Amino acid sequence: MRPVLLYVRALVSVPPAVNDHWPALRVGLGVTVPVLVLLIFGHPELTIYAVFGAFTGKYGRGEAHQLRLVHQAQSGAVLLTGVTVGVALSITHIQAWGLVSIEAFLAGLGSLVADKIKLRPAGPFFGIFLRWGPARRFPRSSHCGLPR
């Protein structure tokens, strides 16, 4: 019983901060400022992109500038691939099981790619986030150049 109490106590204890407030402030501002700008200009549907941008402030802070630039370019390529696949699947009107199968395959592939190039957070997070979040959010319309 004693080890369980030690685990519970460690779970609910808050150790002293070690300059944790600066990264938290950077992420908070990285979300708040772009979201406010989008709301002011009347585009609340784009806030998911602004929130995603805040992850750069969280996960990219411990890398050298050149390595961070390389990782941003690599994650941008992963995201662009995810958007392209998401748009292609929304145009084809593929059935639900097809979507699930393709997403499972691409999540596994994305996880391998992210681990190979050492993107953080590790795994398929970037590809899944953009592929099924904002990429499938917008309906097809004539303003994006696709026929209805």
Phi and psi restraints in degrees (value plus and minus 20) as a CYANA .aco file:
   2 ARG   PHI     -81.8   -41.8
   2 ARG   PSI     -63.8   -23.8
   3 PRO   PHI     -80.6   -40.6
   3 PRO   PSI     -54.9   -14.9
   4 VAL   PHI     -83.3   -43.3
   4 VAL   PSI     -63.2   -23.2
   5 LEU   PHI     -83.1   -43.1
   5 LEU   PSI     -56.6   -16.6
   6 LEU   PHI     -84.0   -44.0
   6 LEU   PSI     -61.3   -21.3
   7 TYR   PHI     -85.5   -45.5
   7 TYR   PSI     -62.8   -22.8
   8 VAL   PHI     -84.0   -44.0
   8 VAL   PSI     -64.2   -24.2
   9 ARG   PHI     -82.1   -42.1
   9 ARG   PSI     -62.1   -22.1
  10 ALA   PHI     -86.8   -46.8
  10 ALA   PSI     -52.4   -12.4
  11 LEU   PHI     -87.4   -47.4
  11 LEU   PSI     -58.6   -18.6
  12 VAL   PHI    -119.1   -79.1
  12 VAL   PSI     -21.2    18.8
  13 SER   PHI    -103.7   -63.7
  13 SER   PSI     130.8   170.8
  14 VAL   PHI    -139.4   -99.4
  14 VAL   PSI      90.0   130.0
  15 PRO   PHI     -92.4   -52.4
  15 PRO   PSI     145.4   185.4
  16 PRO   PHI     -82.5   -42.5
  16 PRO   PSI     125.3   165.3
  17 ALA   PHI     -91.6   -51.6
  17 ALA   PSI     122.8   162.8
  18 VAL   PHI    -141.7  -101.7
  18 VAL   PSI      55.4    95.4
  19 ASN   PHI      35.8    75.8
  19 ASN   PSI      12.5    52.5
  20 ASP   PHI     -94.0   -54.0
  20 ASP   PSI     -37.2     2.8
  21 HIS   PHI     -92.2   -52.2
  21 HIS   PSI     -47.2    -7.2
  22 TRP   PHI     -89.2   -49.2
  22 TRP   PSI     -68.8   -28.8
  23 PRO   PHI     -82.6   -42.6
  23 PRO   PSI     -57.0   -17.0
  24 ALA   PHI     -84.2   -44.2
  24 ALA   PSI     -61.0   -21.0
  25 LEU   PHI     -84.4   -44.4
  25 LEU   PSI     -62.4   -22.4
  26 ARG   PHI     -81.5   -41.5
  26 ARG   PSI     -64.5   -24.5
  27 VAL   PHI     -87.5   -47.5
  27 VAL   PSI     -61.9   -21.9
  28 GLY   PHI     -80.1   -40.1
  28 GLY   PSI     -65.7   -25.7
  29 LEU   PHI     -88.4   -48.4
  29 LEU   PSI     -54.4   -14.4
  30 GLY   PHI     -84.4   -44.4
  30 GLY   PSI     -43.6    -3.6
  31 VAL   PHI    -113.0   -73.0
  31 VAL   PSI     -67.7   -27.7
  32 THR   PHI     -84.4   -44.4
  32 THR   PSI     -70.3   -30.3
  33 VAL   PHI     -82.0   -42.0
  33 VAL   PSI     -72.7   -32.7
  34 PRO   PHI     -82.7   -42.7
  34 PRO   PSI     -56.8   -16.8
  35 VAL   PHI     -85.4   -45.4
  35 VAL   PSI     -62.7   -22.7
  36 LEU   PHI     -82.2   -42.2
  36 LEU   PSI     -61.6   -21.6
  37 VAL   PHI     -81.8   -41.8
  37 VAL   PSI     -64.1   -24.1
  38 LEU   PHI     -83.4   -43.4
  38 LEU   PSI     -60.8   -20.8
  39 LEU   PHI     -86.1   -46.1
  39 LEU   PSI     -60.6   -20.6
  40 ILE   PHI     -82.0   -42.0
  40 ILE   PSI     -60.1   -20.1
  41 PHE   PHI    -107.7   -67.7
  41 PHE   PSI     -14.1    25.9
  42 GLY   PHI      58.4    98.4
  42 GLY   PSI      13.6    53.6
  43 HIS   PHI    -148.2  -108.2
  43 HIS   PSI      43.3    83.3
  44 PRO   PHI     -86.9   -46.9
  44 PRO   PSI     -39.5     0.5
  45 GLU   PHI     -89.1   -49.1
  45 GLU   PSI     -34.6     5.4
  46 LEU   PHI    -115.9   -75.9
  46 LEU   PSI     -15.5    24.5
  47 THR   PHI     -85.0   -45.0
  47 THR   PSI     -45.4    -5.4
  48 ILE   PHI     -81.7   -41.7
  48 ILE   PSI     -53.8   -13.8
  49 TYR   PHI     -88.6   -48.6
  49 TYR   PSI     -59.6   -19.6
  50 ALA   PHI     -84.9   -44.9
  50 ALA   PSI     -60.5   -20.5
  51 VAL   PHI     -85.2   -45.2
  51 VAL   PSI     -61.1   -21.1
  52 PHE   PHI     -81.6   -41.6
  52 PHE   PSI     -57.3   -17.3
  53 GLY   PHI     -81.4   -41.4
  53 GLY   PSI     -47.3    -7.3
  54 ALA   PHI     -87.5   -47.5
  54 ALA   PSI     -42.8    -2.8
  55 PHE   PHI     -83.7   -43.7
  55 PHE   PSI     -48.3    -8.3
  56 THR   PHI     -79.9   -39.9
  56 THR   PSI     -62.0   -22.0
  57 GLY   PHI     -86.3   -46.3
  57 GLY   PSI     -47.2    -7.2
  58 LYS   PHI    -106.5   -66.5
  58 LYS   PSI     -69.8   -29.8
  59 TYR   PHI    -111.3   -71.3
  59 TYR   PSI     -36.2     3.8
  60 GLY   PHI    -118.1   -78.1
  60 GLY   PSI     -17.9    22.1
  61 ARG   PHI     -93.2   -53.2
  61 ARG   PSI     -44.3    -4.3
  62 GLY   PHI    -114.6   -74.6
  62 GLY   PSI     -14.0    26.0
  63 GLU   PHI    -123.0   -83.0
  63 GLU   PSI     135.4   175.4
  64 ALA   PHI     -85.8   -45.8
  64 ALA   PSI     136.0   176.0
  65 HIS   PHI     -79.7   -39.7
  65 HIS   PSI     -62.4   -22.4
  66 GLN   PHI     -86.8   -46.8
  66 GLN   PSI     -61.8   -21.8
  67 LEU   PHI     -86.0   -46.0
  67 LEU   PSI     -58.4   -18.4
  68 ARG   PHI     -82.2   -42.2
  68 ARG   PSI     -61.2   -21.2
  69 LEU   PHI     -82.6   -42.6
  69 LEU   PSI     -62.9   -22.9
  70 VAL   PHI     -82.4   -42.4
  70 VAL   PSI     -65.6   -25.6
  71 HIS   PHI     -85.9   -45.9
  71 HIS   PSI     -55.4   -15.4
  72 GLN   PHI     -86.4   -46.4
  72 GLN   PSI     -60.5   -20.5
  73 ALA   PHI     -84.8   -44.8
  73 ALA   PSI     -62.2   -22.2
  74 GLN   PHI     -85.8   -45.8
  74 GLN   PSI     -63.7   -23.7
  75 SER   PHI     -88.5   -48.5
  75 SER   PSI     -51.9   -11.9
  76 GLY   PHI     -81.9   -41.9
  76 GLY   PSI     -59.8   -19.8
  77 ALA   PHI     -84.9   -44.9
  77 ALA   PSI     -60.7   -20.7
  78 VAL   PHI     -82.4   -42.4
  78 VAL   PSI     -64.3   -24.3
  79 LEU   PHI     -85.1   -45.1
  79 LEU   PSI     -63.1   -23.1
  80 LEU   PHI     -82.2   -42.2
  80 LEU   PSI     -59.3   -19.3
  81 THR   PHI     -82.4   -42.4
  81 THR   PSI     -62.8   -22.8
  82 GLY   PHI     -82.5   -42.5
  82 GLY   PSI     -62.6   -22.6
  83 VAL   PHI     -84.8   -44.8
  83 VAL   PSI     -63.4   -23.4
  84 THR   PHI     -81.0   -41.0
  84 THR   PSI     -65.3   -25.3
  85 VAL   PHI     -85.4   -45.4
  85 VAL   PSI     -62.9   -22.9
  86 GLY   PHI     -81.1   -41.1
  86 GLY   PSI     -63.2   -23.2
  87 VAL   PHI     -86.8   -46.8
  87 VAL   PSI     -64.0   -24.0
  88 ALA   PHI     -80.6   -40.6
  88 ALA   PSI     -61.2   -21.2
  89 LEU   PHI     -89.4   -49.4
  89 LEU   PSI     -54.5   -14.5
  90 SER   PHI     -91.0   -51.0
  90 SER   PSI     -51.2   -11.2
  91 ILE   PHI     -91.3   -51.3
  91 ILE   PSI     -57.0   -17.0
  92 THR   PHI     -99.1   -59.1
  92 THR   PSI     -30.2     9.8
  93 HIS   PHI      35.2    75.2
  93 HIS   PSI      22.9    62.9
  94 ILE   PHI     -85.1   -45.1
  94 ILE   PSI     127.8   167.8
  95 GLN   PHI     -91.8   -51.8
  95 GLN   PSI     144.4   184.4
  96 ALA   PHI     -77.8   -37.8
  96 ALA   PSI     -64.5   -24.5
  97 TRP   PHI     -87.4   -47.4
  97 TRP   PSI     -52.3   -12.3
  98 GLY   PHI     -85.1   -45.1
  98 GLY   PSI     -62.4   -22.4
  99 LEU   PHI     -81.1   -41.1
  99 LEU   PSI     -65.0   -25.0
 100 VAL   PHI     -82.6   -42.6
 100 VAL   PSI     -63.9   -23.9
 101 SER   PHI     -83.7   -43.7
 101 SER   PSI     -66.4   -26.4
 102 ILE   PHI     -85.3   -45.3
 102 ILE   PSI     -62.1   -22.1
 103 GLU   PHI     -84.3   -44.3
 103 GLU   PSI     -60.9   -20.9
 104 ALA   PHI     -81.7   -41.7
 104 ALA   PSI     -63.8   -23.8
 105 PHE   PHI     -83.5   -43.5
 105 PHE   PSI     -67.5   -27.5
 106 LEU   PHI     -89.0   -49.0
 106 LEU   PSI     -50.6   -10.6
 107 ALA   PHI     -85.5   -45.5
 107 ALA   PSI     -62.7   -22.7
 108 GLY   PHI     -84.5   -44.5
 108 GLY   PSI     -64.6   -24.6
 109 LEU   PHI     -84.1   -44.1
 109 LEU   PSI     -63.6   -23.6
 110 GLY   PHI     -82.8   -42.8
 110 GLY   PSI     -56.4   -16.4
 111 SER   PHI     -84.5   -44.5
 111 SER   PSI     -63.0   -23.0
 112 LEU   PHI     -83.6   -43.6
 112 LEU   PSI     -63.4   -23.4
 113 VAL   PHI     -84.3   -44.3
 113 VAL   PSI     -67.2   -27.2
 114 ALA   PHI     -81.7   -41.7
 114 ALA   PSI     -58.8   -18.8
 115 ASP   PHI     -90.2   -50.2
 115 ASP   PSI     -58.0   -18.0
 116 LYS   PHI     -85.0   -45.0
 116 LYS   PSI     -62.3   -22.3
 117 ILE   PHI    -115.0   -75.0
 117 ILE   PSI     -13.5    26.5
 118 LYS   PHI      40.9    80.9
 118 LYS   PSI      25.5    65.5
 119 LEU   PHI     -96.3   -56.3
 119 LEU   PSI     127.2   167.2
 120 ARG   PHI    -141.8  -101.8
 120 ARG   PSI     116.1   156.1
 121 PRO   PHI     -89.4   -49.4
 121 PRO   PSI     128.8   168.8
 122 ALA   PHI     -87.1   -47.1
 122 ALA   PSI     136.9   176.9
 123 GLY   PHI      75.8   115.8
 123 GLY   PSI    -183.5  -143.5
 124 PRO   PHI    -108.7   -68.7
 124 PRO   PSI      -3.1    36.9
 125 PHE   PHI     -73.8   -33.8
 125 PHE   PSI     -70.6   -30.6
 126 PHE   PHI     -80.7   -40.7
 126 PHE   PSI     -69.4   -29.4
 127 GLY   PHI     -84.5   -44.5
 127 GLY   PSI     -63.6   -23.6
 128 ILE   PHI     -87.3   -47.3
 128 ILE   PSI     -61.9   -21.9
 129 PHE   PHI     -77.1   -37.1
 129 PHE   PSI     -70.1   -30.1
 130 LEU   PHI    -102.1   -62.1
 130 LEU   PSI     -52.6   -12.6
 131 ARG   PHI     -84.5   -44.5
 131 ARG   PSI     -61.2   -21.2
 132 TRP   PHI    -129.8   -89.8
 132 TRP   PSI     -28.5    11.5
 133 GLY   PHI    -102.3   -62.3
 133 GLY   PSI    -116.1   -76.1
 134 PRO   PHI     -92.3   -52.3
 134 PRO   PSI     -50.3   -10.3
 135 ALA   PHI     -83.3   -43.3
 135 ALA   PSI     -53.8   -13.8
 136 ARG   PHI    -118.7   -78.7
 136 ARG   PSI     -17.4    22.6
 137 ARG   PHI     -96.0   -56.0
 137 ARG   PSI     -56.0   -16.0
 138 PHE   PHI    -109.8   -69.8
 138 PHE   PSI     109.8   149.8
 139 PRO   PHI     -92.8   -52.8
 139 PRO   PSI     135.6   175.6
 140 ARG   PHI     -88.1   -48.1
 140 ARG   PSI     118.9   158.9
 141 SER   PHI    -171.1  -131.1
 141 SER   PSI     147.6   187.6
 142 SER   PHI     -89.1   -49.1
 142 SER   PSI     -43.0    -3.0
 143 HIS   PHI     -91.0   -51.0
 143 HIS   PSI     -36.1     3.9
 144 CYS   PHI    -120.2   -80.2
 144 CYS   PSI     -11.2    28.8
 145 GLY   PHI      65.2   105.2
 145 GLY   PSI     -14.8    25.2
 146 LEU   PHI    -123.7   -83.7
 146 LEU   PSI     118.8   158.8
 147 PRO   PHI     -88.6   -48.6
 147 PRO   PSI     129.5   169.5
